[in-house]
């Protein structure tokens, strides 16, 4: 009886655990999207340090402080069972101060900065720390991307990130439990409400501000004031009589001294600030990197405001490979009996071996040759004749032949587009079908001019390549392209590395073969057998 009671208790516990909804998509429900979001959180009066010369000119020393408000929203979703973090923000400049200057965007307080000058202030390299709950000593770090102008209601320019589970939450405590299990446990707790606590301890971990535009405006303003005072002093100086016999008054002497002082003061202000404001290199590099990432994900559209952020994040899922689609090819038979199909990562047959040609992997889409019918072919037989044969008579036999077409399929074997009727989908009938490194490459040919188009695993156009250059591979943000014409008798071709900006990373090179970049280096082989490794700037190492 005692053991029966124990078994009953364990049965109840098992039922309770089985009814608890998973905190994220598992293998049986991988397509579900779990959502945890914050409201718009305001970080008020954030203090940002900056070098004093930004406001006071090159001779200044020390630091100044700027005060800004940042409004941000955090989203933590699971897409295909993995965490995706997205935060976006906008901001407002309030004031800045050094030992010598005070500026403000609040009218009536100190030196008021005009709106057109405030719009030129850059807030950048910001890291936000969100504490999802009131009591757990864990947080999520997020970079909100490129901010717009101060006071602009549009949200920052950014793209979601996909950290591993063990990198999702940060903690300054000593935890003995497994990091992945711990992160999933935190996320499970958050899913109970689907919210990040607004009144938890959220912080701005770091931020930088560029106030050179304000400093330049201050210098020009002070220069104008100094010029006006110099003009006034010179006017008074001109009133001094030229008659040497007339005594010069103390006021006249004071005017002479003031004119000299005002002239020196004006020259000092002119020298205080450069004619050219230095470019913000960090901001330019970050903006270029984000632009390249967004260009590689056509389904993601930058939201205009906080309310659009959830839809933008859901659309980002189309750029992530689905574990459901991670299939590899297998084959049976040989010769005319050869057939291929696809298995999942566990070795289970997902698509039966019914194709005559298969791309090596199927991740979202795959390229196969599909049997679409049969036809009878009559073949002549010479030298065989039974009965009465007339001169020149040839016997015939019939042969059944499969009709195959290049076909683009998904992980369920459904036809997405097929050779001969693909124009409705792509806008042209492909001359050639290829599948490289998980990308579908279609060639359009018109009047002997060929052009390759690269599509991702969601059948979205990723890149239109230049005419008469063929896709050879892709990695680390660059396409490997080969010219379609020989360059010399040695069988060398022109190879180039083409980026999302529509430019070659460096001048194309005559070579026998070229590989995609791997860890910053690309292997290029020449017809004489020499092999060089090139960096992305065109420099090479042997």
ZIGIDA-V491950 format. One record per helix or strand of 3 or more residues. SS is the DSSP state (hx for helix, st for strand). FROM is the first residue (numbers start at 1). TO is the last residue. Records with the same first field share a line. If there is no record, write none. Layout:
BEGIN
SS: FROM-TO + FROM-TO
END
This chain:
BEGIN
hx: 2-19 + 53-56 + 115-118 + 165-168 + 179-191 + 212-238 + 250-270 + 281-295 + 306-319 + 323-325 + 335-337 + 423-426
st: 34-38 + 41-51 + 63-79 + 82-97 + 102-104 + 122-130 + 138-142 + 203-210 + 327-332 + 339-343 + 349-358 + 366-381 + 395-409 + 415-418 + 432-436 + 439-446 + 449-455 + 461-464 + 469-475 + 478-486 + 493-499 + 509-511 + 513-518 + 521-525 + 531-534
END
